[in-house]
Amino acid sequence: MGVYDTIIVGDREGQVKLSDDFATYRVGDTPAWFLPFSSYSIAMREGGFVNVTENHIVSWTDAPEHAAVIDKYGGSFGGPYLFNTEPSRG
């Protein structure tokens, strides 16, 4: 459990743990996250990618729009990143 920011783009909504501010962000907003990138895509657990271009949220798409892809916790990946949606098998 922790403190999450919420991203809302159209009818899609998800949460990220990048700043602990309880903030809500929409298209055009500048997130208060201090990452080494100004343009990146966030792999959302809810599916798809939130794309941030020049520090502004621009879209939520099925594929990342930027080479820098991070997970919802701020981890960086060199290419497309997908959450494992398969149920765990004991």
JOGI-V510598 format. One record per backbone hydrogen bond with DSSP energy under -0.5 kcal/mol. NH is the residue of the N-H (numbers start at 1). CO is the residue of the C=O. E is the energy in kcal/mol with one decimal. If there is no record, write none. Layout:
BEGIN
NH/CO/E  NH/CO/E
END
This chain:
BEGIN
4/2/-0.5  5/16/-3.2  6/23/-2.9  7/14/-3.1  8/25/-2.9  9/12/-2.3  12/9/-2.2  14/7/-2.2  16/5/-2.5  17/72/-3.2  18/16/-0.7  25/6/-3.1  27/8/-0.5  28/57/-3.4  29/26/-2.2  31/29/-0.7  35/33/-1.0  40/52/-2.3  41/68/-2.6  42/50/-3.0  43/41/-0.6  43/70/-3.1  44/42/-0.6  44/48/-2.6  47/44/-2.0  49/61/-3.2  50/42/-2.0  51/49/-0.5  51/59/-2.9  52/40/-3.3  52/50/-0.5  53/51/-0.5  53/56/-2.7  55/38/-3.3  56/53/-1.3  57/29/-2.4  58/51/-3.0  59/51/-1.2  61/49/-2.5  69/67/-0.8  69/77/-1.3  70/41/-2.8  71/75/-2.0  72/43/-0.6  74/71/-2.3  77/69/-2.5  85/83/-0.7  90/88/-0.5
END
